[in-house]
Amino acid sequence: MEPQRHKLLAAAILLAAACDGAGQCAAQADPCALLTRSEAAALLGADVAAPSHGTGGKCKYLAPKTGAEVLLMPAQMSWLTREISVRTFFAQERPGAERISGRWDRATISWDKDDPPQTDVMRILKGDNLLEIDISWKRPQDGRKRLLQAATLAAGRLP
């Protein structure tokens, strides 16, 4: 599936996961509160611009000098959509996604094997919250450590 189409599908699933069968959507907190600007800069290893808020409760931090970016896409599930949302959310993983233990119920990392810039994806389930973190970057040697640190901070701020 094309990367842009993959992101649109993920965003649609996250938006659907935040709504119940009657069309009531959970109030979303500021997604940029999950990772601060300085934390995003530490993750990317470069200064980042002020965050931009996208549709569907997204937050994006961009490092203008390198073109690297962090995209946070949180969603809160209702009891009605939980099982199908979780199954669908993790079914989109790339082959070979790695399960990661931490301050969450379930999480996986997919590492892009293409030449730089790579897009690495971490998906987290914590309680009734889903969080996808997409990072487009020229992955540094300590990229895994940085991603796990950022994910741990963000997951710790989920309700």
Secondary structure in CASP SS format (residue, H / E / C, confidence):
PFRMAT SS
TARGET T0000
AUTHOR 0000-0000-0000
METHOD secondary structure of the structure
MODEL  1
M C 1.00
E C 1.00
P H 1.00
Q H 1.00
R H 1.00
H H 1.00
K H 1.00
L H 1.00
L H 1.00
A H 1.00
A H 1.00
A H 1.00
I H 1.00
L H 1.00
L H 1.00
A H 1.00
A H 1.00
A C 1.00
C E 1.00
D C 1.00
G C 1.00
A C 1.00
G C 1.00
Q C 1.00
C E 1.00
A C 1.00
A C 1.00
Q C 1.00
A C 1.00
D C 1.00
P H 1.00
C H 1.00
A H 1.00
L H 1.00
L C 1.00
T C 1.00
R H 1.00
S H 1.00
E H 1.00
A H 1.00
A H 1.00
A H 1.00
L H 1.00
L H 1.00
G C 1.00
A C 1.00
D C 1.00
V C 1.00
A C 1.00
A C 1.00
P C 1.00
S E 1.00
H E 1.00
G E 1.00
T C 1.00
G C 1.00
G C 1.00
K E 1.00
C E 1.00
K E 1.00
Y E 1.00
L E 1.00
A C 1.00
P C 1.00
K C 1.00
T C 1.00
G C 1.00
A C 1.00
E E 1.00
V E 1.00
L E 1.00
L E 1.00
M E 1.00
P E 1.00
A E 1.00
Q E 1.00
M C 1.00
S C 1.00
W C 1.00
L C 1.00
T C 1.00
R H 1.00
E H 1.00
I H 1.00
S H 1.00
V H 1.00
R H 1.00
T H 1.00
F H 1.00
F H 1.00
A H 1.00
Q C 1.00
E C 1.00
R C 1.00
P C 1.00
G C 1.00
A C 1.00
E E 1.00
R E 1.00
I C 1.00
S C 1.00
G C 1.00
R C 1.00
W C 1.00
D C 1.00
R E 1.00
A E 1.00
T E 1.00
I E 1.00
S E 1.00
W C 1.00
D C 1.00
K C 1.00
D C 1.00
D C 1.00
P C 1.00
P C 1.00
Q E 1.00
T E 1.00
D E 1.00
V E 1.00
M E 1.00
R E 1.00
I E 1.00
L E 1.00
K E 1.00
G C 1.00
D C 1.00
N E 1.00
L E 1.00
L E 1.00
E E 1.00
I E 1.00
D E 1.00
I E 1.00
S E 1.00
W E 1.00
K C 1.00
R C 1.00
P C 1.00
Q C 1.00
D C 1.00
G H 1.00
R H 1.00
K H 1.00
R H 1.00
L H 1.00
L H 1.00
Q H 1.00
A H 1.00
A H 1.00
T H 1.00
L H 1.00
A H 1.00
A H 1.00
G H 1.00
R C 1.00
L C 1.00
P C 1.00
END
